[in-house]
Amino acid sequence: MNRPVRLVAAMLTASAALLLTACGGSDDGKDDKIAGAGAGSRKSASPSPSTSADGIDRPEIKLPVDMKNVFDGQKTGDAVKDAVLADSERRINAVDAALASGDLKHSALAFYATDRALTGLYEYTKANIDKNTSWAGTARYFDRQVTVFSKTSAAVTYCVDESQANLKNRKTNKVTKAETSPDSYVFYNTAMKKNKDGVWQTRDLSEDRGAQKCQP
């Protein structure tokens, strides 16, 4: 396993079901009480807010020099799809920044995730922070596809190549090289919704580790 503890399957929905439910954009109506969860509002904890080109005050996200996420296909030519992809990237970086720093309280996670995704990602991140587990190297995100269902509902699917991402002990800074295997390639299916502040938040996600469609 190249990256930290995998997301618990019970926290996630099935990939096929995700795309079907994303179209409706509905939720189960219950908000989990997680520290810093402000549904993407400006009250969310952030290290250093800054106003982006779209006028949204966003938390600053910084990854350490030994941790790099590479995102292929950042521009589709469609403004809405590009905005969805950009916030999907920010959510991914928010999780990794929290893993690297060990600071979940002041992470941007609650700014870019909500509902079941926030619950699962929060528990995933906290479990790794508690174990001083992070990663170092490069993760490449490719074959990213966006489906827009409405003004506030979309889905993003993508593959991740984790073959160059290795486990790191945050306390000792020791990096352990992990062997590359089919499990180093992962398919993700994420449901996105746009909140009142204009942020495309991840509301649900599923993982298929070792997916055939993502193998080199």
SEVEXMI-431853 format. One line per field, with one value per residue: residue number from 1; residue in one letter; x negated, y, z of N, C-alpha, C, CB in turn. Coordinates in Angstrom, 3 decimals. Each point is the difference from the previous one (the first is absolute). Glycine has a CB too. Example, Ala and Ser with C-alpha at 12.3 -4.5 7.8 and 13.67 -1.06 7.14 Angstrom:
2
resi c(1  2)
resn c(A  S)
n_c1 c(-13.190  -1.542)
n_c2 c(-5.690  2.223)
n_c3 c(7.800  -1.966)
ca_c1 c(0.890  -0.820)
ca_c2 c(1.190  1.190)
ca_c3 c(0.000  0.060)
c_c1 c(-0.900  0.770)
c_c2 c(1.200  1.090)
c_c3 c(0.000  0.730)
cb_c1 c(1.892  -1.184)
cb_c2 c(-1.173  -0.628)
cb_c3 c(1.246  -2.145)
***
This chain:
216
resi c(1  2  3  4  5  6  7  8  9  10  11  12  13  14  15  16  17  18  19  20  21  22  23  24  25  26  27  28  29  30  31  32  33  34  35  36  37  38  39  40  41  42  43  44  45  46  47  48  49  50  51  52  53  54  55  56  57  58  59  60  61  62  63  64  65  66  67  68  69  70  71  72  73  74  75  76  77  78  79  80  81  82  83  84  85  86  87  88  89  90  91  92  93  94  95  96  97  98  99  100  101  102  103  104  105  106  107  108  109  110  111  112  113  114  115  116  117  118  119  120  121  122  123  124  125  126  127  128  129  130  131  132  133  134  135  136  137  138  139  140  141  142  143  144  145  146  147  148  149  150  151  152  153  154  155  156  157  158  159  160  161  162  163  164  165  166  167  168  169  170  171  172  173  174  175  176  177  178  179  180  181  182  183  184  185  186  187  188  189  190  191  192  193  194  195  196  197  198  199  200  201  202  203  204  205  206  207  208  209  210  211  212  213  214  215  216)
resn c(M  N  R  P  V  R  L  V  A  A  M  L  T  A  S  A  A  L  L  L  T  A  C  G  G  S  D  D  G  K  D  D  K  I  A  G  A  G  A  G  S  R  K  S  A  S  P  S  P  S  T  S  A  D  G  I  D  R  P  E  I  K  L  P  V  D  M  K  N  V  F  D  G  Q  K  T  G  D  A  V  K  D  A  V  L  A  D  S  E  R  R  I  N  A  V  D  A  A  L  A  S  G  D  L  K  H  S  A  L  A  F  Y  A  T  D  R  A  L  T  G  L  Y  E  Y  T  K  A  N  I  D  K  N  T  S  W  A  G  T  A  R  Y  F  D  R  Q  V  T  V  F  S  K  T  S  A  A  V  T  Y  C  V  D  E  S  Q  A  N  L  K  N  R  K  T  N  K  V  T  K  A  E  T  S  P  D  S  Y  V  F  Y  N  T  A  M  K  K  N  K  D  G  V  W  Q  T  R  D  L  S  E  D  R  G  A  Q  K  C  Q  P)
n_c1 c(-0.855  -1.663  1.822  -0.359  1.443  1.113  1.930  0.774  0.873  1.634  -0.698  1.463  2.879  -0.885  -2.000  3.024  0.771  -1.818  1.727  2.783  -0.584  -1.270  2.998  0.922  -2.519  1.253  -1.997  1.087  0.929  -3.099  -1.849  -1.968  0.169  -2.713  -1.257  1.153  3.313  -0.099  1.543  -3.400  0.240  -2.443  0.499  -2.365  -2.065  -1.405  -3.037  1.376  3.568  -1.524  2.693  -0.295  -0.073  2.729  -0.678  -1.234  -1.345  -1.800  -0.789  -2.713  0.328  -3.276  -0.144  -2.407  -1.579  1.374  3.063  -0.140  3.372  -1.340  3.174  -0.712  1.650  -0.947  1.988  2.879  -0.733  1.932  -0.617  1.076  -2.602  -1.814  1.745  -0.291  -3.140  -0.272  1.470  -1.568  -2.665  1.161  0.646  -2.981  -1.217  1.836  -1.293  -2.927  0.257  0.858  -2.478  -2.006  1.058  0.615  2.543  2.803  0.132  -0.852  1.484  1.054  1.505  2.220  -0.774  0.874  2.422  3.146  0.763  -1.352  -2.498  -0.081  0.071  -2.429  -1.933  0.278  -0.997  -2.470  -1.278  0.218  -1.584  -2.528  -0.125  -0.229  -2.665  -1.723  1.938  -1.461  -0.271  -2.868  0.916  1.254  3.110  -0.209  3.082  0.069  2.776  0.998  2.944  1.105  2.744  0.726  2.463  0.169  -1.517  -1.117  -1.319  -3.230  -0.343  -3.118  -0.135  -3.059  -1.366  -1.288  -2.619  0.050  -2.701  -0.951  1.669  -2.629  2.017  -0.939  -0.320  1.823  -2.403  -2.324  0.773  0.491  0.677  1.172  -1.220  3.342  -1.313  0.970  2.654  1.803  -0.279  -1.571  3.224  2.199  2.346  0.400  3.091  -0.397  3.261  -1.250  2.290  -0.963  -0.184  1.805  -3.151  0.817  -0.828  0.498  0.720  -1.429  3.439  -1.920  -3.069  0.651  -3.074  0.318  -2.960  -0.721  1.628  -0.926  0.049  -3.083  -1.698  -2.298)
n_c2 c(-1.200  2.106  1.002  -0.109  -2.466  -0.817  2.352  -2.129  -1.400  1.532  2.869  -1.100  0.088  -2.554  1.879  -0.335  1.943  2.394  0.310  -0.189  2.320  2.050  0.273  1.092  1.883  -2.302  0.376  -2.462  3.302  -0.381  2.833  -2.677  2.050  0.448  2.066  2.142  -0.617  3.396  -2.464  1.012  2.204  1.698  -2.304  -1.853  0.215  2.025  -0.610  2.559  0.526  0.171  1.557  -2.916  1.896  -0.367  2.907  -2.675  1.803  -2.736  -0.654  1.195  -3.110  0.341  -3.006  0.089  0.999  -2.992  0.795  -0.016  -0.135  -0.519  1.389  -1.834  2.622  3.198  0.212  -1.814  2.934  0.240  3.083  -2.703  -1.635  2.206  -0.142  -3.163  0.114  2.120  -1.796  -2.763  1.478  0.832  -3.009  -0.892  2.286  -0.645  -2.853  1.070  2.341  -2.165  -1.879  2.347  0.920  -2.849  2.229  -2.305  3.037  1.129  -2.351  2.029  -2.828  2.128  1.305  -2.782  -1.613  0.543  -2.563  -2.200  1.956  0.834  -2.964  -0.898  2.340  -0.143  -2.958  0.388  2.147  -1.482  -2.556  1.753  1.767  -2.616  -0.876  3.105  -0.733  2.497  -1.374  1.048  0.246  1.551  -0.619  -0.072  1.192  -1.904  0.375  3.380  -1.246  3.012  -1.954  3.440  -1.889  3.166  2.483  -2.487  -2.652  -0.428  -3.012  0.954  -3.063  0.527  -2.664  0.729  -0.821  -0.921  -0.698  2.598  -0.757  -1.104  -0.362  3.029  -1.479  3.040  -1.048  -0.262  2.244  -3.537  0.635  -3.125  0.104  -0.654  -2.482  2.112  -1.822  0.482  1.870  2.290  0.378  1.636  -0.248  2.814  -0.651  3.323  0.045  3.030  1.146  2.781  0.398  2.214  0.235  -1.038  -2.974  -2.009  -1.061  -2.632  -0.338  -2.702  -0.972  -2.853  -0.488  -1.788  -0.514  -0.855  2.292  -2.420  3.186  0.160  -2.378  2.128)
n_c3 c(0.000  -2.196  2.322  3.032  0.410  -3.054  0.694  2.448  -3.002  2.292  -1.536  -2.861  -0.986  -1.433  -1.685  -0.381  2.337  -1.172  -2.525  1.576  2.005  -2.238  -1.120  2.821  0.575  2.395  2.370  1.287  0.409  1.382  -0.093  0.783  2.604  -2.378  2.314  -2.335  -0.661  -1.210  -2.110  -0.972  2.696  -0.505  2.527  -1.660  2.517  -2.216  1.142  -1.067  -0.595  -2.813  -1.032  -1.816  -2.259  1.791  1.900  1.799  2.555  -1.400  3.086  -1.303  -1.222  1.185  -1.560  2.238  -2.457  0.395  -1.587  -3.511  0.083  -3.126  -0.266  -2.901  -0.852  1.448  -2.602  -0.337  -1.517  2.797  1.582  1.149  -0.381  1.410  2.684  0.232  -0.134  2.325  2.139  -0.802  0.834  2.763  0.887  -0.551  1.722  2.561  0.293  -0.227  2.178  2.165  -0.629  0.543  2.829  1.508  -1.112  -0.030  1.051  -2.808  -2.292  -1.973  1.600  0.191  -3.036  -1.409  1.880  0.171  1.453  0.811  -0.528  3.034  1.022  -1.659  0.579  3.156  0.065  -1.974  1.822  2.732  -1.010  -0.772  2.611  1.733  -1.696  0.219  -3.035  -1.762  -2.505  -0.458  -3.073  -1.802  1.034  -3.429  0.754  -2.927  -1.010  1.136  -1.201  0.931  -0.027  0.046  1.554  -0.302  -0.255  1.912  -1.916  -0.847  0.123  0.395  -1.515  1.034  -0.702  2.836  -1.998  3.509  -2.269  1.852  3.107  1.988  2.374  0.795  2.991  -0.261  1.954  -2.111  -2.419  -0.284  -3.277  0.810  -3.272  0.115  -1.662  -2.404  0.940  -2.412  2.659  -2.000  -1.140  2.118  -2.287  1.859  -0.776  1.123  0.247  -0.886  1.986  -1.390  3.420  -0.558  -1.057  -3.223  1.657  -2.690  3.399  -1.254  0.602  -0.344  -0.283  -1.021  0.518  -2.818  2.175  -3.190  -2.171  -2.085  -0.193  1.323  -1.862  -0.932)
ca_c1 c(0.855  -0.859  0.508  0.460  1.151  1.042  1.332  0.799  1.040  1.324  0.266  0.176  1.063  -0.469  -0.244  1.165  1.045  -0.422  0.374  1.453  0.504  -0.538  0.901  1.028  -0.611  0.639  -0.780  0.816  0.580  -0.688  -1.349  -0.848  -0.633  -1.442  -0.640  -0.385  0.893  0.851  0.635  -0.667  0.176  -1.228  -0.259  -0.803  -1.368  -0.934  -1.277  -0.159  0.941  -0.372  1.067  -0.398  0.488  1.458  0.509  0.257  -1.082  -0.341  -1.127  -1.259  -0.403  -1.401  -0.573  -1.457  -0.762  -0.163  1.319  0.462  1.132  0.008  1.343  0.096  1.277  0.577  0.899  0.850  0.582  1.326  -0.234  0.594  -0.783  -1.308  0.195  0.208  -1.301  -0.882  0.357  -0.338  -1.438  -0.227  0.402  -1.066  -1.146  0.329  -0.215  -1.424  -0.630  0.285  -0.836  -1.397  -0.197  0.559  0.933  1.321  0.872  -0.148  -0.070  1.060  0.835  1.422  0.338  0.169  0.736  1.204  0.833  -0.688  -1.414  -0.694  -0.099  -0.985  -1.325  -0.424  -0.428  -1.193  -1.120  -0.287  -0.625  -1.388  -0.694  -0.218  -1.084  -1.138  -0.185  0.221  -0.644  -0.922  -0.156  0.897  1.227  0.494  1.440  0.181  1.295  1.032  1.209  1.025  1.378  0.792  1.413  0.797  -0.810  -0.586  -0.297  -0.915  -0.782  -1.351  -0.680  -1.409  -0.944  -1.173  -1.206  -0.695  -1.211  -1.140  0.350  -0.462  0.376  -0.938  0.279  -0.050  -0.776  -1.419  -0.286  -0.483  0.827  -0.079  0.353  1.008  -0.099  1.064  0.872  1.250  0.680  -0.567  0.831  1.306  1.067  0.888  1.257  0.395  1.181  -0.295  1.115  -0.414  0.679  0.500  -1.131  -0.567  -1.035  0.412  -0.447  0.173  0.977  -0.067  -1.023  -0.293  -1.344  -0.181  -1.442  -0.349  0.931  -0.609  0.012  -1.059  -1.311  -0.833)
ca_c2 c(1.200  1.166  1.149  -0.338  -0.879  0.201  0.356  -1.153  -0.201  0.243  1.441  0.450  -0.635  -0.693  0.928  0.126  0.722  1.382  0.778  0.072  0.909  1.344  0.713  0.650  0.984  0.018  -0.521  -0.704  0.989  0.060  0.512  -0.552  1.035  -0.108  1.289  0.770  -0.235  1.157  -0.177  0.826  1.417  0.676  -0.281  -1.204  0.241  0.086  0.567  1.354  0.175  0.896  0.115  -0.566  0.732  -0.031  0.832  -0.792  -0.029  -1.407  -0.272  -0.310  -1.395  -0.170  -1.326  0.042  -0.171  -1.416  -0.542  0.678  -0.519  0.465  -0.171  0.100  0.482  1.007  0.869  -0.699  0.974  0.317  0.714  -0.716  -1.219  0.395  0.383  -1.249  -0.656  0.782  -0.231  -1.392  0.029  0.646  -0.946  -0.990  0.646  0.311  -1.228  -0.288  1.026  -0.359  -1.159  0.418  0.907  -0.557  0.998  -0.170  1.079  1.182  -0.397  0.511  -1.140  0.308  1.002  -0.658  -1.262  0.120  -1.202  -1.280  0.118  0.659  -0.964  -1.015  0.590  0.464  -1.162  -0.506  0.888  -0.046  -1.288  0.063  0.976  -0.644  -0.975  0.725  -0.533  0.881  -0.571  0.861  -0.419  0.607  -0.699  0.589  -0.131  0.022  -0.418  0.656  0.267  0.739  -0.018  1.027  -0.355  1.213  1.136  -0.270  -1.422  -0.542  -1.169  -0.051  -1.289  0.131  -1.036  0.479  -0.823  0.174  -0.822  0.802  0.574  -0.943  0.282  0.821  0.200  1.447  0.289  -0.257  0.378  -1.166  -0.364  -1.417  -0.263  -1.050  -0.717  0.297  -1.134  0.493  0.844  1.349  0.771  0.079  0.746  0.701  0.567  0.975  0.831  1.384  0.946  1.391  0.598  1.364  0.899  -0.249  -1.027  -1.355  -0.892  -1.440  -0.440  -1.448  -0.551  -1.424  -0.370  -1.351  -0.187  -1.069  0.015  -0.349  1.162  0.937  -0.652  0.490)
ca_c3 c(0.000  -0.128  0.717  1.347  0.195  -1.008  0.468  0.374  -1.017  0.568  0.007  -1.369  -0.769  -1.198  -1.108  -0.873  0.725  0.154  -1.169  -0.057  1.035  -0.209  -0.895  0.796  0.875  1.308  1.099  0.973  0.899  1.271  -0.062  1.037  0.800  -0.130  0.275  -1.163  -1.128  -0.210  -1.312  -0.987  0.269  0.382  1.400  0.073  0.430  -1.105  0.398  -0.517  -1.100  -1.080  -0.983  -1.289  -1.163  -0.029  1.077  1.206  0.983  0.165  0.890  -0.662  0.139  -0.361  0.129  0.197  -1.240  -0.338  -0.327  -1.213  -0.761  -1.385  -0.552  -1.458  -0.520  0.895  -0.753  -0.973  -0.917  0.531  1.254  1.133  0.229  0.516  1.399  0.745  0.077  0.872  1.400  0.261  0.292  1.291  1.057  0.078  0.624  1.400  0.769  0.070  0.831  1.389  0.312  0.090  1.128  1.227  0.528  -0.604  0.463  -0.842  -1.404  -0.862  -0.352  0.133  -1.005  -1.294  0.121  0.806  0.082  0.241  -0.359  1.105  1.100  -0.337  -0.148  1.328  0.783  -0.685  0.280  1.435  0.308  -0.423  0.841  1.299  -0.159  -0.573  -1.351  -1.142  -1.175  -0.728  -1.387  -0.981  -0.394  -1.247  -0.218  -1.443  -0.548  0.812  -0.769  0.739  -0.504  0.678  -0.011  0.180  0.435  1.313  0.150  -1.006  0.409  -0.552  0.107  -0.364  0.420  0.712  -0.042  1.269  -0.045  0.441  1.310  1.007  1.373  0.759  1.412  0.205  1.212  -0.236  -1.385  -0.732  -1.146  -0.309  -1.391  -0.148  -1.266  -0.962  -0.308  -0.566  0.979  -0.042  -0.937  0.652  -0.670  0.923  -0.496  1.013  -0.219  0.370  0.015  0.147  1.152  -0.182  -0.211  -1.309  0.077  -0.368  1.058  -0.169  0.989  0.124  -0.869  0.113  -0.424  -0.547  -0.054  -0.910  -1.130  -1.274  -0.895  0.362  -0.079  -1.116)
c_c1 c(-0.882  0.453  0.445  1.261  1.120  1.314  0.793  1.184  1.382  0.369  0.410  1.151  -0.592  -0.112  1.231  1.093  -0.330  0.457  1.508  0.544  -0.507  0.925  1.071  -0.538  0.607  -0.895  0.915  0.537  -0.698  -1.426  -0.810  -0.719  -1.503  -0.599  -0.415  0.904  0.966  0.660  -0.594  0.156  -1.315  -0.316  -0.853  -1.429  -0.917  -1.292  -0.143  0.913  -0.544  1.119  -0.496  0.625  1.514  0.632  0.285  -1.219  -0.302  -1.154  -1.239  -0.368  -1.439  -0.440  -1.509  -0.722  -0.139  1.316  0.567  1.164  -0.023  1.361  -0.017  1.365  0.686  1.001  0.773  0.515  1.398  -0.186  0.529  -0.811  -1.376  0.092  0.183  -1.336  -0.928  0.314  -0.208  -1.485  -0.268  0.386  -1.078  -1.217  0.246  -0.234  -1.490  -0.753  0.218  -0.841  -1.443  -0.277  0.443  1.016  1.331  0.921  -0.053  -0.149  1.155  0.993  1.487  0.460  0.365  0.697  1.192  0.698  -0.844  -1.485  -0.793  -0.189  -1.109  -1.411  -0.552  -0.547  -1.265  -1.221  -0.404  -0.716  -1.475  -0.810  -0.326  -1.152  -1.271  -0.327  0.337  -0.617  -0.910  -0.174  0.972  1.196  0.541  1.467  0.272  1.372  1.155  1.179  1.033  1.346  0.791  1.474  0.914  -0.931  -0.729  -0.413  -0.882  -0.683  -1.359  -0.554  -1.452  -0.793  -1.168  -1.123  -0.792  -1.339  -1.244  0.282  -0.301  0.391  -1.094  0.459  -0.190  -0.864  -1.501  -0.478  -0.571  0.987  -0.240  0.486  0.974  -0.114  1.188  0.755  1.255  0.760  -0.555  0.811  1.452  0.974  0.904  1.225  0.514  1.239  -0.283  1.283  -0.526  0.764  0.352  -1.118  -0.685  -1.106  0.577  -0.587  0.217  0.959  0.014  -1.097  -0.160  -1.359  -0.011  -1.495  -0.329  0.900  -0.725  -0.129  -1.128  -1.395  -0.800  -0.056)
c_c2 c(1.238  1.188  -0.414  -0.851  0.317  0.402  -1.264  -0.114  0.339  1.473  0.502  -0.700  -0.686  0.975  0.217  0.813  1.473  0.855  0.159  0.996  1.416  0.839  0.748  1.054  0.046  -0.646  -0.703  0.916  0.128  0.487  -0.584  1.131  -0.210  1.380  0.678  -0.170  1.160  -0.030  0.941  1.478  0.617  -0.198  -1.245  0.349  0.029  0.640  1.456  0.210  0.943  -0.001  -0.493  0.810  0.029  0.780  -0.726  0.040  -1.452  -0.183  -0.354  -1.455  -0.129  -1.432  0.132  -0.319  -1.462  -0.694  0.768  -0.735  0.620  -0.308  0.202  0.567  1.022  0.909  -0.788  0.944  0.399  0.590  -0.748  -1.245  0.333  0.377  -1.241  -0.718  0.722  -0.242  -1.451  -0.113  0.573  -0.914  -1.056  0.584  0.315  -1.210  -0.252  1.028  -0.296  -1.192  0.424  0.837  -0.591  0.930  -0.104  1.160  1.204  -0.358  0.612  -1.098  0.323  1.083  -0.666  -1.347  0.203  -1.363  -1.259  0.073  0.634  -0.960  -1.017  0.550  0.488  -1.178  -0.619  0.838  -0.059  -1.293  0.004  0.995  -0.612  -0.999  0.635  -0.479  1.039  -0.688  1.027  -0.550  0.731  -0.900  0.696  -0.333  0.163  -0.553  0.567  0.410  0.687  -0.150  1.012  -0.339  1.221  1.127  -0.279  -1.455  -0.503  -1.247  0.070  -1.402  0.199  -1.208  0.658  -1.028  0.301  -0.739  0.752  0.720  -1.030  0.437  0.789  0.104  1.486  0.389  -0.142  0.466  -1.159  -0.366  -1.477  -0.239  -1.164  -0.633  0.338  -1.277  0.539  0.911  1.417  0.922  -0.075  0.819  0.619  0.545  0.931  0.777  1.388  0.821  1.397  0.626  1.458  1.014  -0.226  -1.033  -1.361  -0.965  -1.462  -0.476  -1.509  -0.501  -1.487  -0.269  -1.425  -0.196  -1.208  -0.064  -0.228  1.212  0.982  -0.599  0.526  -1.021)
c_c3 c(0.000  0.822  1.388  0.000  -0.970  0.642  0.301  -0.951  0.520  -0.011  -1.375  -0.676  -1.211  -1.153  -0.864  0.677  0.124  -1.170  -0.101  1.009  -0.205  -0.860  0.762  0.931  1.376  1.029  0.973  1.091  1.325  -0.205  1.144  0.712  -0.014  0.167  -1.292  -1.183  -0.132  -1.350  -1.032  0.247  0.445  1.480  0.171  0.394  -1.200  0.480  -0.426  -1.191  -1.061  -1.026  -1.349  -1.127  -0.073  1.151  1.289  0.918  0.348  0.988  -0.806  0.286  -0.489  0.241  0.223  -1.299  -0.405  -0.330  -1.191  -0.640  -1.391  -0.602  -1.509  -0.385  0.874  -0.696  -1.055  -1.073  0.402  1.393  1.221  0.334  0.584  1.477  0.879  0.194  0.974  1.473  0.402  0.356  1.383  1.161  0.199  0.708  1.473  0.894  0.175  0.835  1.480  0.433  0.248  1.239  1.331  0.630  -0.724  0.332  -0.923  -1.483  -0.778  -0.355  0.042  -0.973  -1.326  0.063  0.920  0.042  0.223  -0.341  1.137  1.167  -0.263  -0.073  1.330  0.812  -0.589  0.375  1.468  0.381  -0.370  0.813  1.353  -0.054  -0.561  -1.416  -1.061  -1.221  -0.657  -1.407  -0.898  -0.279  -1.247  -0.200  -1.489  -0.398  0.826  -0.888  0.887  -0.689  0.811  -0.145  0.090  0.442  1.311  0.199  -1.146  0.559  -0.675  0.210  -0.435  0.482  0.729  -0.127  1.269  0.032  0.472  1.322  1.073  1.405  0.714  1.446  0.297  1.199  -0.238  -1.372  -0.823  -1.105  -0.310  -1.421  -0.076  -1.375  -0.901  -0.350  -0.673  0.958  0.061  -0.904  0.457  -0.838  1.060  -0.736  1.083  -0.421  0.561  0.069  0.288  1.147  -0.278  -0.236  -1.338  -0.023  -0.381  1.029  -0.377  1.080  0.199  -0.933  0.219  -0.611  -0.529  -0.204  -0.872  -1.217  -1.318  -0.914  0.276  -0.103  -1.186  -1.142)
cb_c1 c(1.844  -0.538  0.705  -1.014  -0.611  -1.121  -0.058  -0.706  -1.400  -0.305  -1.638  -2.410  1.657  1.054  -2.361  -0.559  0.532  -1.963  -2.048  0.062  0.107  -2.302  -0.432  1.276  -0.516  2.245  -1.697  -1.330  2.102  1.439  0.800  -0.285  2.044  0.199  -0.802  -2.259  -0.199  -1.447  2.100  0.349  2.397  0.416  2.155  1.455  0.460  1.897  -0.983  -2.374  1.868  -2.473  0.997  -0.208  -2.066  -0.154  0.930  1.574  0.676  0.792  1.581  -0.761  2.398  -0.443  1.817  0.290  -1.235  -1.984  0.398  -2.303  1.375  -2.503  1.005  -1.590  0.224  -2.098  -1.560  0.664  -1.383  1.115  0.105  2.270  1.216  -0.658  1.037  2.347  0.286  -0.190  1.653  1.825  -0.478  0.401  2.428  0.835  -0.590  1.696  2.161  0.169  0.335  2.332  1.504  -0.110  0.296  -2.116  -1.910  -0.293  -0.328  -1.052  -1.139  -1.585  -1.777  -0.160  -1.534  -2.018  -2.109  0.251  1.677  2.142  0.629  0.962  2.453  1.766  0.598  1.732  2.387  1.427  0.755  2.011  2.196  0.736  1.177  2.428  1.721  -0.900  0.522  -0.010  1.957  -1.196  -0.775  -1.946  0.532  -2.290  0.534  -2.482  -1.063  -1.764  -0.459  -1.724  -0.147  -1.773  -0.618  2.082  1.602  1.385  2.184  -0.376  2.093  -0.370  2.164  0.202  0.663  1.456  -0.064  2.218  1.022  -0.650  1.807  -1.892  1.384  -0.595  -0.737  2.268  1.932  0.200  -0.399  -1.202  -0.081  0.336  -2.233  1.534  -1.260  -1.336  -0.896  0.115  0.463  -2.261  -1.600  -1.110  -0.084  -1.977  0.550  -2.382  1.556  -2.265  1.591  -0.536  -1.232  1.927  -0.315  0.598  -1.188  0.118  0.509  -2.333  1.351  2.477  -1.158  2.452  -0.986  2.298  -0.257  -0.860  1.483  0.939  2.443  1.617  0.963  -1.377)
cb_c2 c(-1.226  -0.791  1.065  2.108  -0.210  -1.665  2.132  0.223  -1.771  -2.001  0.260  0.486  1.712  -2.132  -0.724  -2.196  -2.075  -0.779  -0.808  -2.364  -1.911  -0.911  -1.706  -2.062  1.288  -0.061  1.815  -2.025  -0.450  -1.855  2.119  -2.140  0.207  -2.002  -0.861  -0.178  -2.486  1.292  -0.714  -1.803  -0.398  1.676  1.089  -1.097  -1.093  0.155  -2.271  0.061  -0.423  -0.417  1.948  -2.299  -0.634  -2.209  1.387  -1.505  2.267  -0.433  -0.781  2.416  -0.826  2.399  -0.997  -0.671  2.076  -0.025  -0.683  0.867  -0.321  -0.357  0.779  -1.955  -2.158  -0.073  1.921  -1.612  -0.946  -1.862  2.112  0.860  -1.120  0.796  2.179  -0.207  -0.789  1.734  1.852  -0.773  0.247  2.219  0.379  -1.078  0.956  1.678  -0.955  -1.087  1.687  0.879  -1.451  -0.057  1.870  -1.227  1.529  -2.465  -0.788  1.168  -2.145  1.702  -1.471  -0.651  1.642  1.171  -1.340  2.465  1.110  -1.183  0.193  2.205  0.293  -1.189  0.658  1.855  -0.430  -0.829  1.489  1.431  -1.138  -0.640  1.886  0.294  -1.769  0.321  -2.283  2.126  -1.530  0.653  -2.231  1.193  -0.702  -0.162  0.888  -0.246  -2.105  0.832  -1.995  1.643  -2.453  1.755  -2.164  -1.351  1.508  1.841  -0.308  2.313  -1.404  2.474  -1.300  2.500  -1.488  1.302  -0.020  0.260  -1.260  0.297  1.466  -0.601  -2.087  1.299  -2.381  0.154  -0.786  -1.932  2.324  -0.830  2.378  -0.591  0.870  1.197  -1.856  1.930  -1.357  -2.071  -2.044  -0.972  -0.462  -0.209  -1.540  0.598  -2.055  0.186  -2.016  -0.191  -1.807  0.167  -1.560  -0.599  0.062  2.286  1.309  0.595  1.781  -0.289  1.970  -0.167  2.190  -0.588  1.573  -0.011  1.034  -1.234  1.552  -2.293  -0.267  1.098  -2.050  1.332)
cb_c3 c(1.233  -2.243  -2.151  0.786  2.391  -1.470  -1.342  2.419  -1.012  1.424  1.854  -0.109  0.785  0.784  0.006  -1.066  1.257  1.313  -1.157  -0.766  1.588  0.220  -1.735  -0.148  -1.987  -1.073  -0.278  -0.473  -1.084  0.893  -1.097  -1.299  1.461  -1.530  2.206  0.795  0.299  1.501  1.132  -1.591  0.615  -1.797  0.581  -1.733  2.200  -1.650  -0.152  0.802  1.581  0.383  1.246  1.023  -1.187  -1.115  -1.728  -1.286  0.932  -2.339  1.783  0.185  -0.307  0.548  -1.479  2.402  0.555  1.467  2.419  -0.360  2.114  -0.229  2.169  -0.284  -1.074  1.299  0.394  1.778  -1.799  -1.355  -1.288  -0.641  -1.899  -2.291  -0.742  -0.935  -2.359  -1.794  -0.154  -1.583  -2.441  -1.079  -0.548  -2.111  -2.218  -0.773  -0.868  -2.226  -1.829  -0.253  -1.386  -2.473  -1.575  0.360  0.585  0.130  2.331  1.939  0.643  -0.916  0.880  2.389  1.128  -0.697  -0.385  -0.612  -1.500  -0.475  -2.423  -0.710  0.465  -1.229  -2.322  -0.058  0.650  -1.909  -1.856  0.425  -0.363  -2.269  -1.174  0.516  -0.350  2.311  0.860  1.460  -0.344  2.137  0.766  -1.022  2.417  -1.001  2.328  -0.282  -0.876  1.625  -1.479  0.811  -0.714  -0.430  1.049  0.604  -1.157  0.871  1.208  -0.984  0.316  0.451  -0.438  0.104  -1.953  1.616  -2.569  1.107  -1.879  -2.397  -1.019  -1.495  0.034  -2.074  0.610  -1.013  1.373  1.523  0.800  2.061  -0.936  2.425  -0.763  1.592  1.145  -0.929  1.966  -1.351  1.296  0.427  -1.925  2.240  -2.021  1.439  -1.437  0.700  0.104  -1.072  0.764  -2.453  1.537  1.444  2.449  -0.527  1.797  -2.490  1.675  -1.004  -0.598  0.600  0.003  -0.076  1.688  -1.152  2.292  1.931  1.271  0.228  -0.163  1.494  1.076  1.638)
***
